[in-house]
Amino acid sequence: MAAVASSRWATALVVAVRAAALAGAGIGWWALVSARQPGPSSFVVLRFIREAINSFFPVAVIGGDVIGARLLARFGVIVDLGARLQQIWRNHRGLSESFVVHLAAVFFGAAEVWIALAFMGHPVSLIEAVAIESLGQGGRAAAFMLPGGLGVQDGALIAVCAIFGVPAEIALAMALIKRVPDLVLGAPALLGWQALEGRWRVLIAND
């Protein structure tokens, strides 16, 4: 905990990097939609909601995607799923743009690792940060029944960091720092989700 407390700026930067990655991923979703309606901000909001649901609830890492699809339907994006998928497949430019954006998001995750360890005095190379982040995400995916892969992702990060000579206590502090964006960004996203649901229920009741 002392390492976390001494890395306040690292924590703030990690939160900012995560926010940028999620916003970028939302824009990547928007790039897939041929009509580009609604605007990118709606897709960014949905991406934050999707991530929050997958982090806070034991929904096998797909619950957020299910809710995201339902919200897209409410926005009028997914009406005829088959036709929409064909439009996405034919939208070669959008597919390319979305691929590039989501690939960049992987490196944003590695940037979280690089920033946290650098601020705690145990810098790693970008390649090592990518390896640590990738295996950590693999642990999270394997523990799909736990909210956010709680415990498993952290253990995987500690184990991988040991390979690169990072002490266990520093690796644990880094894992805790990476959990901060889940709370800082996730809690408002869940509130936003409930606000949207409440708004739509009122609209339906008034129809």
Phi, psi and omega in degrees: 000328179296322179295321178295314181298327181278358184241045183299318180293324177298317180297316179298318179293322179296319177299316181295319179295317179298317179299318179295320180295317180293320177298317178297319179295323176297319177294327176297320174299313182300324181297336181284339185273117185300316184285343180057031175233138357292184184290172183298331182298324179295320180290326176297314178301315180296326179293319176298318180296315180302314181294320180296317180297316180293334181276326188263338187238148178281077187241028174056031175066000181244351181301320179296325179291322178296313179295320178300317178296321179294321179292323176297323176297321178296327178281355180085010181280317180252100175249301173253101188299317181299314179295322180294320179296322177294321177297318180297318181295326179280345182275075186298320179296315180297320178298317180295315180298316181295321179299314181297317182296315181290328175295319177298325181298328177298318180287333174296320176298319177294328178297326176301314179297313183299316181296310184300313182290323179297318181291336180266010174082018178228066184294148174233164178284166179298320179298317179295321179297320178297317180297316180297313181295318182297314181289327175296317177293327176297319176296321179296317180294323180295327179265051189294342180275352179259140178302118179063020182059035187306126180089313182289312178300318181296318178296321179296319179298318180296317181295317181291320179300326180299327179298327182262016174079018178270125180302151184300321182292327177289319178297320178296318178297320178297318178298321178293321178298321180291343176278339183301315178299331177302320181279311186295321181265330185287317182299311176298326180295320177295321176296319177297321177300312180295326177295318177297315180299317179296319180297316181292324178297320178295317179298318179295319181295330182273350179285000000 
